[in-house]
Amino acid sequence: MRTRHGKGDSYDGRLAGFDIPRIGMGTMALAIEGRPDRETAIRTIHAALDEGVRYLDTAWSYYLPSRPGMGEPGDLGYGELLVRDALASWDGPRGDVLVATKTGYRRTCEAVTAGAGDAGCVDVSRETGDSGSVNADCSSVSRETSDVPRETPSAGGVPERQHLQAAGSRYGWMADSRPETMIRDAKESARHLGVDALDLLYSHGPDPAVPYADQIGALRDLLDAGVIRYAGISRVNREQIDIARGILGDRLVAVQNQFSPSHPDPEHTLEYCRQLGLAFVCWSPLGGFLDPVDRHAYDPFREVAAKLGVSHQRVTLAWELAQYPRLFTIPSARNPQEIHDSFAATRLTLTPDDLARLNASVAARRQTMAAGM
Protein backbone atom coordinates (compact mmCIF):
# COMPACT_ATOMS: atom_id res chain seq x y z
CA MET A 1 0.00 0.00 0.00
CA ARG A 2 1.25 3.48 -0.90
CA THR A 3 0.38 6.30 1.46
CA ARG A 4 0.83 10.04 1.30
CA HIS A 5 3.65 11.50 3.31
CA GLY A 6 1.49 13.97 5.23
CA LYS A 7 -1.55 13.85 7.44
CA GLY A 8 -4.69 12.02 6.42
CA ASP A 9 -7.96 13.97 6.28
CA SER A 10 -11.20 14.29 4.36
CA TYR A 11 -9.29 15.49 1.33
CA ASP A 12 -7.48 12.17 0.97
CA GLY A 13 -8.80 9.30 -1.11
CA ARG A 14 -7.90 5.89 -2.46
CA LEU A 15 -7.29 5.43 -6.17
CA ALA A 16 -5.63 2.54 -8.01
CA GLY A 17 -4.06 1.21 -4.81
CA PHE A 18 -2.72 4.58 -3.67
CA ASP A 19 -3.87 6.60 -0.64
CA ILE A 20 -3.34 10.15 -1.87
CA PRO A 21 -4.63 13.73 -1.65
CA ARG A 22 -7.65 14.23 -3.89
CA ILE A 23 -6.08 17.16 -5.71
CA GLY A 24 -3.65 15.92 -8.30
CA MET A 25 -2.17 17.64 -11.33
CA GLY A 26 -3.01 17.38 -15.01
CA THR A 27 0.06 17.83 -17.19
CA MET A 28 -1.47 18.57 -20.59
CA ALA A 29 -0.71 22.30 -20.30
CA LEU A 30 2.97 21.43 -19.92
CA ALA A 31 3.11 19.32 -23.08
CA ILE A 32 1.00 20.75 -25.91
CA GLU A 33 0.69 24.07 -27.75
CA GLY A 34 1.29 27.03 -25.47
CA ARG A 35 3.49 24.93 -23.20
CA PRO A 36 6.30 26.47 -21.17
CA ASP A 37 9.93 25.56 -21.74
CA ARG A 38 10.99 22.17 -20.47
CA GLU A 39 12.92 23.50 -17.46
CA THR A 40 9.88 25.46 -16.26
CA ALA A 41 7.67 22.42 -16.81
CA ILE A 42 9.89 20.22 -14.64
CA ARG A 43 10.08 22.91 -11.94
CA THR A 44 6.28 23.05 -11.98
CA ILE A 45 5.96 19.29 -11.49
CA HIS A 46 8.55 19.40 -8.71
CA ALA A 47 6.64 22.24 -7.03
CA ALA A 48 3.45 20.18 -7.18
CA LEU A 49 5.14 17.15 -5.65
CA ASP A 50 6.81 19.24 -2.95
CA GLU A 51 3.44 20.79 -2.12
CA GLY A 52 1.94 17.33 -1.58
CA VAL A 53 0.50 16.30 -4.95
CA ARG A 54 0.72 12.52 -5.37
CA TYR A 55 -1.28 12.02 -8.57
CA LEU A 56 0.09 13.08 -11.97
CA ASP A 57 -2.13 12.67 -15.03
CA THR A 58 -0.69 12.49 -18.54
CA ALA A 59 -1.52 10.84 -21.89
CA TRP A 60 0.12 9.19 -24.86
CA SER A 61 -1.28 12.03 -26.99
CA TYR A 62 0.27 14.88 -25.00
CA TYR A 63 2.67 16.12 -27.65
CA LEU A 64 2.83 18.80 -30.31
CA PRO A 65 2.44 17.66 -33.93
CA SER A 66 5.45 18.64 -35.98
CA ARG A 67 4.04 18.08 -39.46
CA PRO A 68 0.61 18.00 -41.12
CA GLY A 69 -1.79 15.10 -40.74
CA MET A 70 -1.34 12.27 -38.27
CA GLY A 71 2.19 11.25 -39.29
CA GLU A 72 4.98 10.48 -36.84
CA PRO A 73 5.34 13.63 -34.71
CA GLY A 74 8.73 15.04 -33.86
CA ASP A 75 8.15 14.95 -30.12
CA LEU A 76 6.04 11.83 -29.73
CA GLY A 77 5.84 10.96 -26.04
CA TYR A 78 6.78 14.46 -24.87
CA GLY A 79 4.25 14.57 -22.02
CA GLU A 80 5.02 11.12 -20.64
CA LEU A 81 8.77 11.61 -20.98
CA LEU A 82 8.42 14.92 -19.14
CA VAL A 83 6.69 13.21 -16.21
CA ARG A 84 9.32 10.46 -16.18
CA ASP A 85 12.20 12.91 -16.11
CA ALA A 86 10.57 15.12 -13.48
CA LEU A 87 10.08 12.14 -11.18
CA ALA A 88 13.61 10.87 -11.81
CA SER A 89 15.09 14.25 -10.83
CA TRP A 90 12.85 14.75 -7.76
CA ASP A 91 14.31 13.87 -4.37
CA GLY A 92 11.02 12.76 -2.82
CA PRO A 93 9.37 9.31 -2.51
CA ARG A 94 8.70 8.31 -6.15
CA GLY A 95 6.88 5.16 -5.00
CA ASP A 96 4.16 7.27 -3.37
CA VAL A 97 3.19 8.95 -6.65
CA LEU A 98 0.36 7.59 -8.79
CA VAL A 99 1.00 8.23 -12.48
CA ALA A 100 -1.99 7.79 -14.76
CA THR A 101 -1.93 8.00 -18.53
CA LYS A 102 -4.45 7.63 -21.34
CA THR A 103 -4.62 5.83 -24.67
CA GLY A 104 -6.82 6.08 -27.74
CA TYR A 105 -6.23 9.59 -29.12
CA ARG A 106 -3.78 11.15 -31.56
CA ARG A 107 -2.93 14.76 -32.40
CA THR A 108 -3.64 16.24 -35.81
CA CYS A 109 -2.33 19.30 -37.57
CA GLU A 110 -3.42 20.95 -40.80
CA ALA A 111 -0.94 21.97 -43.46
CA VAL A 112 0.17 25.59 -43.57
CA THR A 113 -1.65 27.48 -46.31
CA ALA A 114 0.07 30.00 -48.54
CA GLY A 115 0.83 33.21 -46.68
CA ALA A 116 0.11 31.66 -43.28
CA GLY A 117 3.69 32.05 -42.11
CA ASP A 118 4.62 29.74 -39.23
CA ALA A 119 1.09 29.46 -37.86
CA GLY A 120 0.90 25.76 -38.64
CA CYS A 121 2.76 22.78 -37.24
CA VAL A 122 6.12 23.52 -35.72
CA ASP A 123 9.18 21.34 -35.80
CA VAL A 124 10.04 20.30 -32.26
CA SER A 125 12.83 18.22 -30.83
CA ARG A 126 11.89 15.09 -28.95
CA GLU A 127 15.23 15.16 -27.21
CA THR A 128 15.42 18.77 -26.03
CA GLY A 129 11.76 19.65 -25.81
CA ASP A 130 12.31 22.93 -27.66
CA SER A 131 8.95 23.93 -29.08
CA GLY A 132 10.00 26.81 -31.29
CA SER A 133 7.48 29.57 -31.82
CA VAL A 134 3.78 28.73 -31.75
CA ASN A 135 1.43 31.23 -33.34
CA ALA A 136 -1.28 32.50 -31.00
CA ASP A 137 -4.09 30.97 -33.06
CA CYS A 138 -2.75 27.51 -32.33
CA SER A 139 -3.41 27.94 -28.61
CA SER A 140 -7.16 28.23 -29.13
CA VAL A 141 -7.74 24.57 -29.96
CA SER A 142 -10.56 22.95 -27.99
CA ARG A 143 -10.12 19.50 -26.53
CA GLU A 144 -13.82 18.83 -26.71
CA THR A 145 -16.48 20.19 -29.01
CA SER A 146 -19.15 17.90 -27.62
CA ASP A 147 -19.44 15.15 -25.04
CA VAL A 148 -21.37 13.08 -27.60
CA PRO A 149 -19.08 11.49 -30.23
CA ARG A 150 -19.85 12.38 -33.83
CA GLU A 151 -20.96 9.26 -35.71
CA THR A 152 -21.34 10.42 -39.29
CA PRO A 153 -21.16 7.41 -41.64
CA SER A 154 -18.42 7.53 -44.23
CA ALA A 155 -18.98 6.52 -47.83
CA GLY A 156 -18.50 2.89 -46.87
CA GLY A 157 -21.08 3.02 -44.08
CA VAL A 158 -18.44 3.02 -41.29
CA PRO A 159 -18.65 5.87 -38.73
CA GLU A 160 -15.95 8.50 -39.13
CA ARG A 161 -13.37 8.82 -36.41
CA GLN A 162 -14.07 11.59 -33.93
CA HIS A 163 -12.09 14.71 -34.83
CA LEU A 164 -12.04 17.49 -32.25
CA GLN A 165 -10.81 20.88 -33.41
CA ALA A 166 -11.76 24.45 -32.63
CA ALA A 167 -12.58 26.91 -35.38
CA GLY A 168 -9.50 28.82 -36.46
CA SER A 169 -7.00 26.36 -35.03
CA ARG A 170 -4.69 24.09 -37.01
CA TYR A 171 -4.30 21.66 -34.13
CA GLY A 172 -6.79 18.97 -33.19
CA TRP A 173 -7.36 15.52 -31.71
CA MET A 174 -8.40 12.34 -33.50
CA ALA A 175 -9.86 9.29 -31.81
CA ASP A 176 -8.10 6.02 -32.66
CA SER A 177 -9.23 3.35 -30.21
CA ARG A 178 -8.75 0.26 -32.31
CA PRO A 179 -7.72 -2.48 -29.85
CA GLU A 180 -4.39 -3.08 -31.57
CA THR A 181 -3.60 0.65 -31.41
CA MET A 182 -4.58 0.96 -27.75
CA ILE A 183 -2.45 -2.04 -26.80
CA ARG A 184 0.58 -0.86 -28.78
CA ASP A 185 0.34 2.68 -27.41
CA ALA A 186 -0.06 1.44 -23.81
CA LYS A 187 3.13 -0.57 -24.10
CA GLU A 188 4.87 2.48 -25.54
CA SER A 189 3.53 4.59 -22.63
CA ALA A 190 5.15 2.18 -20.18
CA ARG A 191 8.46 2.61 -22.01
CA HIS A 192 8.08 6.39 -22.02
CA LEU A 193 7.40 6.41 -18.27
CA GLY A 194 10.16 3.92 -17.55
CA VAL A 195 7.95 1.40 -15.71
CA ASP A 196 7.24 -2.30 -15.99
CA ALA A 197 3.49 -1.75 -15.59
CA LEU A 198 1.31 1.36 -15.74
CA ASP A 199 -0.36 2.28 -12.43
CA LEU A 200 -3.59 3.40 -14.10
CA LEU A 201 -4.53 3.59 -17.76
CA TYR A 202 -7.65 5.34 -19.06
CA SER A 203 -9.32 4.84 -22.40
CA HIS A 204 -9.03 8.46 -23.57
CA GLY A 205 -12.49 8.56 -25.09
CA PRO A 206 -15.04 6.65 -27.18
CA ASP A 207 -14.15 6.16 -30.84
CA PRO A 208 -17.30 6.10 -33.01
CA ALA A 209 -15.49 3.89 -35.52
CA VAL A 210 -14.86 1.15 -32.92
CA PRO A 211 -17.53 -0.64 -30.82
CA TYR A 212 -17.11 0.53 -27.25
CA ALA A 213 -17.01 -3.05 -25.96
CA ASP A 214 -13.97 -3.66 -28.20
CA GLN A 215 -12.18 -0.65 -26.71
CA ILE A 216 -12.83 -1.94 -23.20
CA GLY A 217 -11.74 -5.38 -24.32
CA ALA A 218 -8.34 -3.89 -25.10
CA LEU A 219 -8.11 -2.62 -21.50
CA ARG A 220 -9.06 -6.10 -20.27
CA ASP A 221 -6.31 -7.65 -22.39
CA LEU A 222 -3.77 -5.15 -21.03
CA LEU A 223 -4.83 -5.98 -17.47
CA ASP A 224 -4.58 -9.71 -18.12
CA ALA A 225 -1.12 -9.27 -19.64
CA GLY A 226 0.12 -7.22 -16.66
CA VAL A 227 0.84 -4.15 -18.80
CA ILE A 228 -1.47 -2.10 -16.57
CA ARG A 229 -2.53 -2.56 -12.94
CA TYR A 230 -5.87 -0.71 -13.03
CA ALA A 231 -8.16 0.68 -15.72
CA GLY A 232 -10.24 3.82 -16.09
CA ILE A 233 -12.46 5.33 -18.77
CA SER A 234 -12.93 8.93 -19.89
CA ARG A 235 -15.47 11.12 -21.75
CA VAL A 236 -18.22 8.60 -21.15
CA ASN A 237 -21.95 8.41 -20.43
CA ARG A 238 -23.84 6.05 -18.14
CA GLU A 239 -24.35 3.40 -20.80
CA GLN A 240 -20.62 3.27 -21.50
CA ILE A 241 -19.88 3.05 -17.78
CA ASP A 242 -22.15 0.00 -17.61
CA ILE A 243 -20.43 -1.62 -20.61
CA ALA A 244 -17.02 -1.10 -19.00
CA ARG A 245 -18.16 -2.46 -15.63
CA GLY A 246 -19.61 -5.54 -17.31
CA ILE A 247 -16.29 -6.33 -18.98
CA LEU A 248 -13.77 -5.18 -16.36
CA GLY A 249 -15.62 -5.70 -13.08
CA ASP A 250 -13.77 -4.28 -10.09
CA ARG A 251 -10.65 -3.68 -12.18
CA LEU A 252 -12.43 -0.55 -13.45
CA VAL A 253 -11.60 1.96 -10.72
CA ALA A 254 -12.26 5.42 -12.14
CA VAL A 255 -14.29 7.53 -14.54
CA GLN A 256 -12.59 10.71 -15.80
CA ASN A 257 -15.12 13.23 -17.12
CA GLN A 258 -15.26 16.97 -17.50
CA PHE A 259 -16.69 18.70 -14.44
CA SER A 260 -16.65 22.32 -13.30
CA PRO A 261 -19.12 25.13 -12.56
CA SER A 262 -19.12 25.99 -16.28
CA HIS A 263 -19.57 22.33 -17.33
CA PRO A 264 -21.49 20.73 -14.44
CA ASP A 265 -21.98 17.20 -15.79
CA PRO A 266 -25.47 17.52 -17.31
CA GLU A 267 -25.68 13.72 -17.77
CA HIS A 268 -25.15 13.16 -14.02
CA THR A 269 -22.24 10.75 -14.42
CA LEU A 270 -20.78 11.97 -11.11
CA GLU A 271 -23.99 10.97 -9.36
CA TYR A 272 -23.86 7.59 -11.11
CA CYS A 273 -20.28 7.01 -9.96
CA ARG A 274 -21.39 7.83 -6.42
CA GLN A 275 -24.10 5.18 -6.68
CA LEU A 276 -21.62 2.62 -7.98
CA GLY A 277 -18.79 3.54 -5.60
CA LEU A 278 -16.44 4.40 -8.48
CA ALA A 279 -13.86 7.16 -8.23
CA PHE A 280 -14.71 10.21 -10.33
CA VAL A 281 -11.77 12.22 -11.69
CA CYS A 282 -12.72 15.62 -13.12
CA TRP A 283 -10.71 17.06 -15.96
CA SER A 284 -10.79 20.78 -16.75
CA PRO A 285 -11.97 21.39 -13.16
CA LEU A 286 -11.46 25.15 -13.56
CA GLY A 287 -13.23 25.38 -16.90
CA GLY A 288 -10.35 24.44 -19.18
CA PHE A 289 -7.62 26.68 -20.53
CA LEU A 290 -8.39 25.64 -24.11
CA ASP A 291 -12.19 25.44 -23.99
CA PRO A 292 -14.71 28.30 -24.31
CA VAL A 293 -15.84 29.10 -20.77
CA ASP A 294 -18.85 31.05 -19.53
CA ARG A 295 -17.11 33.19 -16.93
CA HIS A 296 -20.42 34.19 -15.36
CA ALA A 297 -20.72 30.63 -14.04
CA TYR A 298 -17.93 31.56 -11.62
CA ASP A 299 -19.48 34.78 -10.31
CA PRO A 300 -20.84 33.13 -7.10
CA PHE A 301 -17.42 31.53 -6.58
CA ARG A 302 -15.72 34.92 -6.91
CA GLU A 303 -18.05 36.38 -4.31
CA VAL A 304 -17.28 33.61 -1.82
CA ALA A 305 -13.58 33.96 -2.60
CA ALA A 306 -13.66 37.72 -1.96
CA LYS A 307 -15.26 37.11 1.42
CA LEU A 308 -12.58 34.54 2.33
CA GLY A 309 -9.67 36.47 0.84
CA VAL A 310 -8.59 33.66 -1.50
CA SER A 311 -8.74 33.03 -5.25
CA HIS A 312 -11.96 31.84 -6.87
CA GLN A 313 -9.97 28.94 -8.34
CA ARG A 314 -9.25 27.74 -4.80
CA VAL A 315 -12.92 28.02 -3.87
CA THR A 316 -13.91 26.14 -7.03
CA LEU A 317 -11.62 23.20 -6.26
CA ALA A 318 -12.73 23.07 -2.61
CA TRP A 319 -16.36 23.02 -3.78
CA GLU A 320 -15.61 20.12 -6.13
CA LEU A 321 -13.93 18.12 -3.37
CA ALA A 322 -17.03 18.60 -1.23
CA GLN A 323 -19.27 16.96 -3.84
CA TYR A 324 -18.16 13.35 -3.30
CA PRO A 325 -15.56 11.70 -1.03
CA ARG A 326 -14.21 9.72 -4.00
CA LEU A 327 -13.89 12.71 -6.33
CA PHE A 328 -10.37 13.58 -7.47
CA THR A 329 -9.62 16.78 -9.34
CA ILE A 330 -6.61 17.37 -11.58
CA PRO A 331 -6.11 21.07 -12.36
CA SER A 332 -3.41 21.95 -14.85
CA ALA A 333 -0.64 24.44 -14.18
CA ARG A 334 2.00 26.13 -16.31
CA ASN A 335 4.09 27.42 -13.41
CA PRO A 336 4.71 26.66 -9.71
CA GLN A 337 2.49 29.52 -8.48
CA GLU A 338 -0.61 28.05 -10.13
CA ILE A 339 -0.21 24.61 -8.56
CA HIS A 340 0.53 26.12 -5.13
CA ASP A 341 -2.79 27.96 -5.26
CA SER A 342 -4.66 24.88 -6.46
CA PHE A 343 -3.31 22.53 -3.81
CA ALA A 344 -4.17 25.05 -1.09
CA ALA A 345 -7.81 24.05 -1.69
CA THR A 346 -7.09 20.94 0.41
CA ARG A 347 -6.80 23.33 3.37
CA LEU A 348 -9.96 25.30 2.63
CA THR A 349 -13.26 24.32 4.26
CA LEU A 350 -16.39 25.99 2.93
CA THR A 351 -19.28 26.71 5.29
CA PRO A 352 -22.61 24.90 4.80
CA ASP A 353 -24.17 28.20 3.71
CA ASP A 354 -21.46 28.80 1.11
CA LEU A 355 -21.77 25.25 -0.20
CA ALA A 356 -25.55 25.53 -0.44
CA ARG A 357 -25.27 28.77 -2.40
CA LEU A 358 -22.67 27.37 -4.80
CA ASN A 359 -24.58 24.12 -5.23
CA ALA A 360 -27.72 26.03 -6.14
CA SER A 361 -25.95 28.14 -8.75
CA VAL A 362 -24.39 25.08 -10.41
CA ALA A 363 -27.66 23.10 -10.27
CA ALA A 364 -29.41 25.90 -12.13
CA ARG A 365 -26.74 25.87 -14.84
CA ARG A 366 -26.90 22.07 -15.11
CA GLN A 367 -30.65 22.24 -15.59
CA THR A 368 -30.25 24.83 -18.34
CA MET A 369 -27.59 22.74 -20.11
CA ALA A 370 -29.65 19.55 -19.85
CA ALA A 371 -32.67 21.31 -21.36
CA GLY A 372 -30.58 22.25 -24.39
CA MET A 373 -29.14 18.79 -25.00
N, C-alpha and C positions, 0 to 999 in steps of 0.2 A: 504494500500500500504506500502511495506517495502522499505526503501531507505538506501543507504550506508551512513556511518557516515561522509565521507569526501566530497571533492569537486566532482562535476560532470564534466566529460569531454568526449572526443571521445572514451576513453577506458572503458566507462560504457555501460551497456546494460540492456535490460529487459528480464527476463527469469522466467517463471512459477510464475508471479506475483511479482517478486522481481526486484528492480532496483539495480544492483550490478556491481562491476568491472568485466571486461571480462576475467581476469585471476583468475581462481579458483585453486583448489588443488585436484588432484586424490590421494586417500589414499591406493591404492592397495599395494604399496611398504612397507607400514607400517603394513600389515596384513598377507602377505603370506611368502613363503620361502625366506630367506635372510633378513627378517624383523628385525628392531632394537628391543631392549627391550621396554617394554610397557611404562616405564617412559620417555624414549627418544621420543617415538612415540607421546605421549601426549604433550610433550614440543614442538615438531615440529608442531603439529596442533595449539597449542597456539601461536607460533611464526607467523604462517600464518595468523591467525585471527588478531593478534596485528598489523601486517603489513598492513592489509586492505582486505585480502581475505574474501569474503562473500559467496562463493560457495564451498561446500565440496561434493566430489563424492565418493560413496562407492558402495558395492554390497552385496547381500545375500551370494554370493560365495567367499567372501574375508576371507578365513580361511585356515588353514594348515591341510590337512588330517592326521589323527593320526593312521589309520590302512588301510590295503590294500582294494582296491575296492572302492565302493561308499557308504559304510556303515556309520552309524552315526559318524561324526568326533568328536574328543575330544574338539575342540574349535569352534564348530559351532557358527556362529554369531560374531566371533572375530572382524572383521572389523567394523561392525555396532555398536557393543558395545563400541569399542574404540572411535568412533566418538561421541556417546552419552556421554560417561564419560568425554571426552575432553571438550565438550560444557558445561556440568554440572559444571565443575571445572574452567571454564573461567569466568572472571569478566566483560566481555563485553556484548553487546546487543544481546543475543541469538536469539531474534525474527527477527533480520536483516539477519540471515544466512540461505541461501537456502541449504538444505541437499537433495541430490538426491541419489537414490539407484537403483539397477538393479535386475531383476529376470529372471530365465530361464536357469541358468547354475549351475553345481555342480563341485566339485573338485574330481579328481581320484588319486589313488596312487597304484603302482604295489607292489606286495609282494617282500620282500627282498630275493634274491637268496643266496644260500649257499656261504659263504666266502665273502659276500658283506658288512659285518660289519653293521654299523648303517646308511648306505647310503639311506635306504628306508624311509618309513613313520616314523615320530617321535611322541612320545606320548607328547601331550601338554595339559596344564591345561586351561580350559575355564575360570576359576575363576581368576587365577593369570596372565595368558598370557605368562607364561614361555614356550619358544619354544624349549628348550634343544639344542642339537647340530645338525645342518643341514649340511650334507656333501656338498661339493662344487658343485658336479654334479647336485644336486637338484636345484640349482639356475639358471640353464641354460634353464629351461622350457620356451617354447614360448607360448604366449597367442594366437597366430594366425598363422596357417600354410598357410592359404589361405583365401581371402575374399569371396570365393565361397564355400558354404557348400558342403561337400561330401555327395552324395546321392546314395551310393552303396546299391542295394537291398539286403536284407537278404534272407535266405532260404525261408521265407514265402512271399516274394515279397514286404515287407515293408521296406522303406529306413532305413539304420542304423542311429543311433544317431551320431551327429557330435562329434568326439573325437579329441581334439587338444593337441598334445604332441610333444615336441622336441626330436630328437634323443639323446639317452644317458641319458634322465631324467626319473625319476620314477613318477614325478608329472604331472598331466594334467588337462584338463577341459572337461566336458561332457555336451552337450546340453540336457536339459530336459524342454521343453516348453509346456508340456501338460497343457491345461487350468486349470485343478484342481491343478496341482503342482504350477503354477504361482500364482494362487489366494491364496493358502495356504502359500506359501513362502512370498508373499507380506504382508499378515497379520502378519506373524512372524517378518518380517522386521520392521513393525510399533512397535511391542513389543520391539524388540531389541533397536530401537532408542528412545523409550519412548514417542511416539506421538500418537495422536488420528487418524491422517491422514498423509500420506506421502506427502511431498511437490511435489515431482517429481519422478515418477517411470519409468525406461526404461525397455523394453524388451531387455534382454542382447544380444540376437542374434537369427537368424533364426535356427530352429530345423528341419532338413530334414525329420524327422519322423512325424512332425505335420504340417498340412496345415497352411500357414502363416496367413490366414484370421482367423483361430481359435485362434492363439496366440494373435492377435490383439483384437479378441473378448473377451479374458480374461481381457485385459486392459480396454476395454469398460465396462465390468461388474464391475471391481474394481472402475472405475470412478462413475458409477451409484450407487454403494453401499456406496460411500463416503470414501472408504479405501485410495484412492489417489486423489489428487487435479488436477494434470496434468500428461500427459503421454508423453513418448519419446520412440524412437526406436534406436537400435544400430546395427552396422555391416550389413548395408543394402544397396541395390542397388535402382535404380530409380523405378523399378517395385514395390518393396516392400514399398517404400515411398508412391506410389500411392494407394496401397491396404490399408495402414494405414490411409491415409487421407480420403479415401472413407468410412471407418468405424468410425473413431474418429472425423472427421471434425476439428474444431478449438480447440478441446481439445488435439490434437497432437501439441506440441509446440517445439519439438527439435529432431534433428537427431544427434546421437553421432557415428562418424566414425573415423577411423584412418586417420591422416593427419599430414605430416611433410615433410621437404625437401627430406628425404629418402623414404617416402611413400606418394607421392603427389596426392592421390586421382585420379587414372587413369580412374575411371568411372565417374568423374565429378559430384559427388553427392553434393559437396559444391556449384558448380554453379547452380545445380537444386534447392537447398535450397534457394539460393539467388533469383531465379525466383519465388519461391513460398512464400517467406517471412518467411520461417522457420528459427529458430535458428539452427546453426551448432556448435556442441561441438566436438572438436578434442581430441581424446585420443592418447596417446603416441606422444605428440606434439614435443618431442625432439628425436624421433626415437625409444624409448622404451628401458627400461633397461633389458628386458628379450628377446627381439627380435633381430635377426641378423640385423645389420645396416651397410649400405655402408657409411663409414665415409667420403669418397670423396665427397658425396653429400653436405657436410657441409663446404667444402673448401672455396667457395665464402663467406660464412657467417663468417668464421674465418678471412678472409681478411678484411671485413668490421669491424668486432669486433676489430681487431688490430688497425685499423685507429681511431676508437672511444675510445679505451682504456677500453673496457668492454668485458665480456665473449661472446662467440659465441652463447651460450644458450640464453642469453638475446636478442641478435640480432634476433635469430630464432623466439622467441616468439613475438617480436615486429613486425616482418615481417608477422607472421600469423594474428595478430590483424589487420593489414592493409589490409587484403584480403577482409574483409566483415564486415560491422558494427554490424552484428548480430552473429559473430563468437565468441565463448567462447573457451578458451583453459585451460586444466586442467593438468599441469605438476605434476608429482609425486615428492616427496622429502623424504629422509630418515633422514634428520637432519635440524635444523633451518637455517643453512647457505644456503642450496640449495633453500629453498623457498624464502628467502630474495632476492637472486639473480634473481629468476624467476619473482617475483612480481615487481622488479625494471624495468621490460620491460614496465610497464604502464607509466613510466616516460621517455621512450626513443622514440624519433621521428626520423625515418629514412628519409634521403633526397630523393627526386624523382629519382635522379640518382642511389642511392644505391638500392632503391626499384626496379627500372627497371632492374638493373643487377641481383638481386636475383630472380626476377620473370622469367627472361630469363633462368637462370640456372635450375630452378625447372621445367619450361615448357619443356625444352629439356629432362629432366629425365622422366617426365610424358609421353611424346611422346614415348620414348624408352620402358617404362613399358607397355603402351597400345599396342604397336606393338607385344609384347611378350605374350599377354593375349590370 
